[in-house]
Each structure stands twice: as C-alpha cells, then as structure tokens.
Amino acid sequence: MKPLSILISIVLVNVLVAELDNYVKEVIMTNQQMTLAKAKLPRVIKNIVLADYTMVEIALMLAVPETETNLLSLPLDKIRYQQTIQTHIWFLTGFNTPGINEVNLSNTNLSVLGNERRRLTSAATKGLIREEIGGFTNDFSRFSDMCRLIGVFINTIFPNILIALAVIVGDICCITTTNNRYMKYKYINDEIWELNTDNTKFQPLAFQVL
C-alpha cells in the first residue's frame, strides 16, 4: 500500500501547487488592473467598504491577499475575492484584467504581491480619510462606515494582523483583529482620535494619515 499512498500524496501536492499558481495569477492580474485604474482606486475602495462585505473579505481584496485562509470561515474561495475586486474595477473604469506573462509568475511570490497591493491601496485609503475628516466629502459620514475605512487603513500598514471586525460600541469605533488585538477610535471635539486602553487620547487620526 505504500506506493499507492505515496502516489496519492504526490497528486495532492500537485493539486495544491496548481491551486496556488492560479491564485498567484489572479493576484498579479488584480495588481496590474489596479495600477491601470490608479486614479479611480479611491472610488473602488469606497464602493467596497460601503458594500456588504465582512472586514476579513475586504482585507483579502484590498490589503493582505497573501493571508493564509485555511483557518478562516469564508463564504467564498479566496480566488473569488480577487475576481470580485476585478469586477468592481471593471464596472467603474472599463479596464479588464490584463493578460499575464508567465515569467512574472516565476519571479514573484505572494509576499511581494501583498506589498505591491498595499502600496496601491494605502495612499488611496489615506486620501479618502483625509478628504472625509477635512470636510471635503461626506461619503463616510456615518461613523460605522468610517470605522470600516479605518480598519482597512490599519490593515495596509500592519499586514501581519488581520482585521476581523470594525464596529461601533457606544460612541467608540472598536477594531478587532483575528488574534484578539484591539484598537479604538472616537470623535472628540469633532476630531477622530485613536484611544489608549483606558479610553484616553492617544493620537489623532489626521496625524496617522499624513
């Protein structure tokens, strides 16, 4: 029976490698499409944040596509989230996903691609926050929506954590990671502040998004 078990193991490994290659291809194509649509990325991000996605789903699309999802409870396969953001970009800009050069596949990995994704989305996310707190837009006038946007911002600067929740508790935006780390934000005198654990002021959000 040993040869059969070895053969089955080899087949399973080949299947997993093929699935990973397909996912890497989708991440590459999404990054390329986002680069083409760079000027419209703030609107793409706004539409995703204001839609009915969980924070984990948003993180996979916008901030940490390299996250291992085996232990996460997701309604869709992770490759579908790359295709979902591709659809959002196409709907807003008309840009299709570019073709992929197989050389790119052999010269990259998900860690590099994740850094590239965050480089693309971080600036756009900070721009959205600056415009909102500066009074130039009111797309995130509900604090619950701004809380979700702050969660995306945090995931672009701390890729080693995964934002699981961004909800309002009382008058505080409570952001929770999958490993139960907490961050809190609150309006104080019309200015959003990150709070210390004892709910005293720590740092203004406006400073964080400079």
PyMOL commands that set and color helices and strands:
alter all, ss='L'
color gray80, all
select helices_A, chain A and resi 2-36+38-50+55-62+78-93+102-106+110-133+143-157+205-208
alter helices_A, ss='H'
color red, helices_A
select strands_A, chain A and resi 163-169+172-177+182-188+191-195+201-204
alter strands_A, ss='S'
color yellow, strands_A
deselect
rebuild
show_as cartoon
